[in-house]
Amino acid sequence: MTATYLAQSLSHRVGEFIALRRDIHAHPEIAFEEHRTSALVAGKLESWGYEVTSGLGGTGVVGTLRKGSGKRAIGLRADMDALPITEATGHAWASRTAGLMHACGHDGHTATLLSAARHIAEDVDFDGTLHLIFQPAEEGGGGALRMMADGLFERFPCDAVFALHNSPGLPTGHFAFRSGPAMASSDYVTIRLHGIGGHGALPHTTADPLVAAASVVMALQTIVARNVDPLQSAVVTVGALHAGQANNVIPQVAQLELSVRALAPQVRALLRERLHELVQQQAASFRVRAEIDWREGYAVLVNSERETALASSVARRLFGDAKVVDPAPALMASEDFAFMLEKVPGCYLFVGNGAEGTPGGCMVHNPSYDFNDEIIEPATRFWAALVQECLR
């Protein structure tokens, strides 16, 4: 089929998937509770001739389509979960569930992959096997690991896997790629400082954990500034400090919550080592006891060179050099597609949601964010062309 025919066919039905995206947006579901969304996905895929497997990782769905006799197989992945944020967009399709919204665009990622699913099934020729992976619980729930534990790549072997994410700040429909480390690891740390509480007027009779906590917060900033190679990237963020309830009471305990991120495994290990040393010694200097709970989160996301170059070349061919950023800057945000890329080569890429200062430029995880429906058509064209390129 000609490229002109394919483009006309897609343009004719893109409105269906804008409506679908807005329907998903209006009915957000949090990690591992994406029952309505996964049922909708499964029903659509079945109607277009895909072999559908539901229940992987709890609410995950895989749709499989085979054409020709080729032995190669690839996977395309979209995430489905929402966030515990109260929406403030005022749109007609705004969340109808109190306290939940699609504030990261997973509604759009799902709708876009469904758009590609129909387009590929009805209009696109290829030679091999396509697995469409609809994943739950990307937002901190580790849904990718749950699907993999349920045998994702054993039951649906892939020679390569790909995923995309919308990118506020990048002009609408522009594509961004980066080979190698592209997104950071993410670990979670709780620090509890146990002291001796007492009367605010008699501080000498206490061991004040709040003062110790304040010193720890400042000292933690030196890890990146003075221990990490300036040519490497790392983040140590104290997002919460809880201590005390009254102005005349020195509390017994102070608790800090941290986000720790790195773009290289050796830097990740260094952050852990130095954080433990620094916190314990700071605590001792204030005569309080430190308890550190380090919880490993997502791994560093590493795009393989060959698959990234291939995906980038497809985008350049479709949209021209002016709409492709390669290499794009690395990001300190995290993504559990990293675990899939540890098992199978592939590429995680970005498509512009809108330039800064436009409605699509509102950052993700913000109550006023919304996915830009203008992305659906070019991203669908990209997925279809990538399938043809990988399975020809």
C-alpha positions as CSV (number, residue, x, y, z in Angstrom):
1,M,0.0,0.0,0.0
2,T,1.2,3.5,-0.7
3,A,2.2,5.9,2.0
4,T,-0.5,8.3,0.8
5,Y,-3.2,5.7,1.2
6,L,-2.0,4.8,4.7
7,A,-1.9,8.4,5.8
8,Q,-5.5,9.0,4.5
9,S,-6.7,5.8,6.1
10,L,-5.2,6.9,9.4
11,S,-6.5,10.5,9.2
12,H,-10.0,9.2,8.6
13,R,-10.2,7.4,11.9
14,V,-8.0,9.4,14.2
15,G,-11.1,11.1,15.8
16,E,-12.1,7.7,17.1
17,F,-9.0,7.5,19.2
18,I,-9.2,11.0,20.4
19,A,-12.6,10.1,21.8
20,L,-11.2,6.9,23.2
21,R,-8.3,8.8,24.9
22,R,-10.7,11.2,26.5
23,D,-12.9,8.4,27.7
24,I,-9.9,6.7,29.4
25,H,-8.9,10.1,30.8
26,A,-12.4,10.6,32.4
27,H,-12.1,7.2,34.1
28,P,-8.6,7.0,35.6
29,E,-7.4,3.9,37.5
30,I,-4.5,3.7,39.8
31,A,-1.7,1.1,39.8
32,F,-2.9,-2.5,39.5
33,E,-6.6,-1.3,39.5
34,E,-6.7,-0.7,35.7
35,H,-9.7,-3.1,35.3
36,R,-11.9,-1.0,33.1
37,T,-8.9,0.2,31.0
38,S,-7.5,-3.3,30.5
39,A,-11.0,-4.7,29.5
40,L,-11.4,-1.9,27.0
41,V,-8.0,-2.6,25.6
42,A,-8.6,-6.3,25.3
43,G,-12.0,-5.9,23.6
44,K,-10.6,-3.5,21.0
45,L,-7.6,-5.7,20.2
46,E,-9.8,-8.8,19.9
47,S,-12.2,-6.9,17.5
48,W,-9.2,-6.2,15.2
49,G,-8.0,-9.8,15.1
50,Y,-5.3,-9.8,17.8
51,E,-4.7,-12.9,20.0
52,V,-5.3,-11.4,23.4
53,T,-3.8,-12.5,26.7
54,S,-5.1,-10.7,29.8
55,G,-4.0,-10.7,33.5
56,L,-0.3,-10.5,33.1
57,G,1.1,-8.6,36.1
58,G,-2.5,-8.4,37.4
59,T,-4.1,-6.1,34.9
60,G,-1.6,-6.2,32.0
61,V,-2.7,-7.1,28.5
62,V,-0.7,-8.4,25.5
63,G,-2.1,-8.4,22.0
64,T,-0.3,-10.6,19.4
65,L,-0.6,-10.3,15.6
66,R,1.3,-12.4,13.1
67,K,1.7,-11.7,9.4
68,G,3.8,-13.6,6.9
69,S,6.3,-16.3,7.8
70,G,9.1,-14.2,9.4
71,K,10.7,-15.4,12.6
72,R,11.5,-12.0,14.1
73,A,9.2,-10.5,16.8
74,I,9.1,-7.1,18.4
75,G,7.1,-5.6,21.3
76,L,5.6,-2.1,21.6
77,R,4.6,-1.1,25.1
78,A,2.2,1.5,26.6
79,D,1.4,2.2,30.2
80,M,-2.2,2.5,31.5
81,D,-2.2,3.8,35.1
82,A,-3.1,7.2,36.5
83,L,-1.9,9.2,39.5
84,P,-3.4,10.2,42.9
85,I,-3.8,13.9,41.9
86,T,-7.0,16.0,41.8
87,E,-7.5,17.3,38.3
88,A,-7.8,21.1,37.7
89,T,-8.1,21.3,33.9
90,G,-11.8,22.0,33.7
91,H,-12.1,20.0,30.5
92,A,-15.3,18.2,29.6
93,W,-13.4,15.0,29.7
94,A,-11.8,15.7,33.1
95,S,-11.5,12.9,35.6
96,R,-14.8,11.7,37.1
97,T,-13.0,9.9,40.0
98,A,-12.2,12.1,43.0
99,G,-8.5,12.3,43.7
100,L,-7.3,10.5,40.6
101,M,-6.3,11.8,37.2
102,H,-4.2,10.9,34.1
103,A,-1.5,13.5,34.9
104,C,1.3,11.8,33.0
105,G,-0.4,11.0,29.7
106,H,-0.7,7.3,30.1
107,D,-4.3,7.6,28.7
108,G,-2.7,9.0,25.5
109,H,0.0,6.4,25.4
110,T,-2.7,3.7,25.6
111,A,-5.0,5.3,23.0
112,T,-2.0,5.9,20.6
113,L,-1.0,2.3,20.8
114,L,-4.6,1.2,20.2
115,S,-4.7,3.5,17.2
116,A,-1.5,1.9,15.9
117,A,-2.9,-1.6,16.6
118,R,-5.9,-1.0,14.4
119,H,-3.9,0.7,11.7
120,I,-1.3,-2.0,11.6
121,A,-3.9,-4.8,11.6
122,E,-6.0,-3.4,8.8
123,D,-3.6,-1.4,6.6
124,V,0.1,-2.4,7.2
125,D,2.0,-5.3,5.8
126,F,4.9,-6.9,7.7
127,D,6.6,-10.2,8.0
128,G,6.9,-11.6,11.6
129,T,5.2,-11.2,15.0
130,L,4.0,-8.1,16.8
131,H,3.3,-8.1,20.5
132,L,1.5,-5.0,21.9
133,I,2.2,-4.8,25.7
134,F,-0.3,-2.7,27.8
135,Q,1.3,-2.4,31.2
136,P,-0.1,-1.5,34.6
137,A,1.5,0.3,37.4
138,E,4.3,2.3,35.9
139,E,4.0,5.1,38.4
140,G,6.1,3.5,41.1
141,G,4.3,0.2,41.2
142,G,6.8,-1.7,39.1
143,G,4.2,-3.1,36.7
144,A,6.9,-4.1,34.2
145,L,8.6,-6.3,36.8
146,R,5.2,-7.9,37.6
147,M,4.5,-8.7,33.9
148,M,8.0,-10.1,33.5
149,A,7.6,-12.3,36.6
150,D,4.4,-13.6,35.0
151,G,6.6,-14.7,32.0
152,L,6.2,-11.8,29.6
153,F,9.3,-12.5,27.5
154,E,9.1,-16.2,27.9
155,R,5.6,-16.4,26.6
156,F,5.9,-13.5,24.1
157,P,9.6,-13.6,23.0
158,C,10.8,-10.3,21.5
159,D,13.9,-9.5,19.5
160,A,13.4,-5.8,20.4
161,V,11.1,-3.7,22.5
162,F,10.0,-0.1,22.2
163,A,8.0,2.5,24.2
164,L,7.3,6.2,23.9
165,H,6.3,9.0,26.3
166,N,4.9,12.4,25.6
167,S,7.3,15.3,26.4
168,P,5.9,18.7,27.5
169,G,8.3,21.4,26.3
170,L,9.1,19.6,23.1
171,P,7.1,21.0,20.1
172,T,4.1,18.9,19.2
173,G,4.9,15.9,17.0
174,H,8.7,16.3,17.3
175,F,10.6,13.1,18.3
176,A,13.5,12.8,20.7
177,F,16.0,9.8,21.0
178,R,19.1,9.1,23.1
179,S,21.3,6.0,22.9
180,G,22.8,4.6,26.1
181,P,21.8,5.8,29.6
182,A,18.7,8.0,29.0
183,M,16.8,8.1,32.3
184,A,17.9,7.8,35.9
185,S,17.6,5.1,38.5
186,S,15.3,6.0,41.3
187,D,15.7,4.9,45.0
188,Y,13.6,5.8,48.0
189,V,15.1,6.5,51.4
190,T,13.5,7.0,54.8
191,I,15.7,8.4,57.6
192,R,14.5,8.3,61.1
193,L,16.5,10.2,63.8
194,H,15.7,9.0,67.3
195,G,16.5,11.5,70.0
196,I,15.4,12.5,73.5
197,G,12.4,14.7,73.6
198,G,11.6,17.3,76.2
199,H,10.5,20.8,77.1
200,G,11.4,23.5,74.6
201,A,12.6,25.7,77.5
202,L,15.1,23.0,78.6
203,P,16.9,22.0,75.4
204,H,20.0,21.0,77.4
205,T,18.1,18.0,78.8
206,T,17.3,16.6,75.4
207,A,18.9,15.2,72.3
208,D,17.1,17.2,69.6
209,P,16.4,15.1,66.5
210,L,14.9,18.1,64.6
211,V,18.2,20.1,64.8
212,A,20.0,17.0,63.7
213,A,17.6,16.6,60.8
214,A,18.2,20.2,59.7
215,S,21.9,19.5,59.7
216,V,21.5,16.2,57.8
217,V,19.4,18.0,55.1
218,M,22.2,20.5,54.5
219,A,25.0,17.9,54.6
220,L,23.2,15.7,52.1
221,Q,23.7,18.4,49.5
222,T,27.4,17.9,49.7
223,I,27.2,14.3,48.3
224,V,26.5,15.4,44.8
225,A,28.5,18.6,45.1
226,R,31.7,17.0,46.6
227,N,31.6,13.2,46.0
228,V,30.1,12.7,42.5
229,D,32.2,13.4,39.5
230,P,31.1,16.7,38.0
231,L,30.8,15.0,34.6
232,Q,28.3,12.5,36.0
233,S,24.6,13.2,37.0
234,A,23.0,12.6,40.3
235,V,20.2,13.9,42.5
236,V,19.6,13.7,46.2
237,T,16.3,15.4,47.1
238,V,14.7,15.6,50.6
239,G,11.0,15.8,49.8
240,A,9.6,15.7,53.3
241,L,10.7,16.3,56.9
242,H,8.3,15.4,59.7
243,A,9.0,16.3,63.3
244,G,7.1,17.7,66.3
245,Q,3.6,19.2,66.8
246,A,4.1,22.1,69.2
247,N,6.4,25.1,69.5
248,N,7.4,24.3,73.0
249,V,8.1,20.6,72.7
250,I,11.3,19.1,71.4
251,P,10.2,15.9,69.6
252,Q,11.4,12.4,70.1
253,V,11.7,11.5,66.4
254,A,12.4,13.3,63.1
255,Q,11.8,11.6,59.8
256,L,13.0,12.5,56.4
257,E,11.9,11.1,53.0
258,L,14.4,11.2,50.1
259,S,14.5,10.6,46.4
260,V,17.9,9.5,45.2
261,R,18.7,9.3,41.4
262,A,21.7,8.5,39.2
263,L,22.5,7.8,35.5
264,A,25.2,5.2,36.1
265,P,25.2,2.1,38.4
266,Q,28.5,3.1,40.0
267,V,27.2,6.5,40.9
268,R,24.1,4.9,42.3
269,A,26.3,2.7,44.5
270,L,28.4,5.7,45.6
271,L,25.3,7.7,46.6
272,R,24.1,4.8,48.8
273,E,27.5,4.4,50.5
274,R,28.1,8.1,51.2
275,L,24.5,8.7,52.3
276,H,24.8,6.0,55.0
277,E,28.2,7.3,56.2
278,L,27.1,10.9,56.3
279,V,23.8,10.4,58.1
280,Q,25.2,8.1,60.7
281,Q,28.1,10.5,61.5
282,Q,25.8,13.5,61.5
283,A,23.5,11.8,63.9
284,A,26.3,10.8,66.2
285,S,27.5,14.4,66.4
286,F,24.1,15.4,67.8
287,R,23.8,12.5,70.1
288,V,20.8,11.0,68.2
289,R,20.4,7.6,66.6
290,A,19.9,7.2,62.9
291,E,17.8,4.5,61.3
292,I,18.0,4.3,57.4
293,D,15.6,2.4,55.2
294,W,16.9,2.3,51.6
295,R,14.4,0.9,49.1
296,E,15.6,0.2,45.6
297,G,13.3,1.6,42.9
298,Y,13.7,1.7,39.1
299,A,17.0,0.9,37.3
300,V,18.9,3.2,35.0
301,L,17.1,3.1,31.6
302,V,19.7,2.2,28.9
303,N,18.7,2.4,25.3
304,S,20.6,0.0,23.0
305,E,22.5,1.6,20.2
306,R,21.2,-0.3,17.2
307,E,17.5,-0.1,18.1
308,T,17.8,3.6,19.0
309,A,19.5,4.4,15.7
310,L,16.8,2.4,13.8
311,A,13.9,4.2,15.5
312,S,15.6,7.6,15.0
313,S,16.0,6.8,11.3
314,V,12.3,5.9,11.0
315,A,11.3,9.2,12.5
316,R,13.7,11.2,10.3
317,R,12.3,9.5,7.2
318,L,8.7,10.2,8.2
319,F,9.0,13.7,9.6
320,G,12.3,15.2,8.5
321,D,15.5,16.1,10.3
322,A,14.0,19.3,11.7
323,K,11.5,17.3,13.9
324,V,14.0,14.8,15.3
325,V,16.3,15.5,18.3
326,D,19.1,12.9,18.5
327,P,20.8,12.8,20.9
328,A,18.4,14.3,23.3
329,P,19.5,15.2,26.8
330,A,19.4,12.5,29.5
331,L,16.6,12.9,32.1
332,M,16.7,12.4,35.8
333,A,13.2,11.1,35.8
334,S,12.7,7.3,36.0
335,E,10.8,4.7,34.1
336,D,10.2,1.0,34.8
337,F,10.6,0.2,31.1
338,A,14.2,0.1,32.2
339,F,13.7,-3.4,33.5
340,M,12.4,-4.6,30.1
341,L,15.5,-3.1,28.4
342,E,17.7,-5.1,30.8
343,K,16.2,-8.2,29.3
344,V,15.6,-7.2,25.6
345,P,17.4,-4.6,23.5
346,G,15.3,-1.6,22.5
347,C,14.5,2.1,22.8
348,Y,12.5,4.4,24.9
349,L,11.7,7.6,23.0
350,F,9.8,10.8,23.4
351,V,7.3,12.7,21.3
352,G,6.6,16.4,21.8
353,N,3.4,17.3,23.8
354,G,3.8,21.0,23.0
355,A,6.3,23.8,23.3
356,E,6.8,25.7,26.6
357,G,4.1,28.3,26.9
358,T,1.5,26.3,25.0
359,P,-1.3,24.2,26.7
360,G,0.7,21.1,25.9
361,G,3.8,22.5,27.6
362,C,2.3,22.0,31.1
363,M,4.6,19.6,32.9
364,V,3.5,16.1,33.8
365,H,2.3,15.3,37.4
366,N,0.6,18.7,37.5
367,P,-3.1,19.1,38.2
368,S,-3.4,21.2,35.0
369,Y,-1.7,18.8,32.7
370,D,-3.4,17.1,29.7
371,F,-2.2,14.9,26.9
372,N,-2.1,16.6,23.5
373,D,-4.4,14.7,21.2
374,E,-2.5,16.1,18.2
375,I,0.2,13.5,19.0
376,I,-1.9,10.5,18.3
377,E,-1.7,10.7,14.5
378,P,2.1,11.2,14.1
379,A,2.9,8.7,16.8
380,T,0.6,6.1,15.2
381,R,2.4,6.7,11.9
382,F,5.7,6.2,13.7
383,W,4.7,2.9,15.3
384,A,3.4,1.5,12.0
385,A,6.6,2.5,10.1
386,L,8.8,1.1,12.9
387,V,7.0,-2.3,12.7
388,Q,7.5,-2.4,9.0
389,E,11.1,-1.5,9.4
390,C,11.8,-4.1,12.1
391,L,9.7,-6.9,10.5
392,R,10.3,-6.8,6.8
